[in-house]
Amino acid sequence: MKIIDLTHPITDEIPVYFPWHPATKIEQTATYSENQCVVHRLSIGTHSGTHVDAPMHIFEGMHAIDEYDLNLFYADAQVLDFTPRADREAITKIEFEKKDIKAGVGVIVKTGWDVRFGSPDYYKTYPPIENEAAEYLVEKKIPFLASDTPYTLDVHKILLKHGIPLITNLNNTSRLKTGIVKLITAPLPIKGADGSPARVLALSES
């Protein structure tokens, strides 16, 4: 069994989607010499780095990140390879239809865009999933969608209104082969939160 870490490291340089998303800051608050231990303060947004979106991120009154069934976060996922992609080259419904998506199985979208995470143009040039493609995934009754990219606001609305969590900004997707993996996603149980940074691991037989 091979464990693949799909999580971007948490650093002060994590990019944010919009200016109202808080910047990440890590600062030391204790030292060995003064306190006999080292402690840091972490300030981070709920949608920074590799993270999970809950429905209340978009829809008032829908459930929060700590209200998800934990079975969603240890589940089979089908890796779909859409590499290579040009800047802003959308992923279409027809492309998804050609992938023989298994109904009821989570989906991991692999575009290769994770290598550009942290670059100034990351959020401007990622290959978006088209609305019709997102609606097709809902029809396939996928329990969650994971990708090495962000998602458009429309895709947020289409998936989250059905309670389907969005696992965002995966890393190291080049190490994933097409097929089925076990995906472990561990968002923090932040009470009443719209999302959370998460550690995401894939377990693969090959």
Secondary structure, 3 states (H helix, E strand, C coil): CEEEECCCCCCCCCCCCCCCCCCCEEEEEECHHHHCCCEEEEECCCCCCCEEECHHHCCCCCCCHHHCCHHHHEEEEEEEECCCCCCCCCECHHHHHCCCCCCCCEEEEECCHHHHCCCCCHHHHCCCECHHHHHHHHHCCCCCEEECCCCCHHHHHHHHCCCCCEEECCCCHHHCCCEEEEEEEEECCCCCCCEEEEEEEEEECC
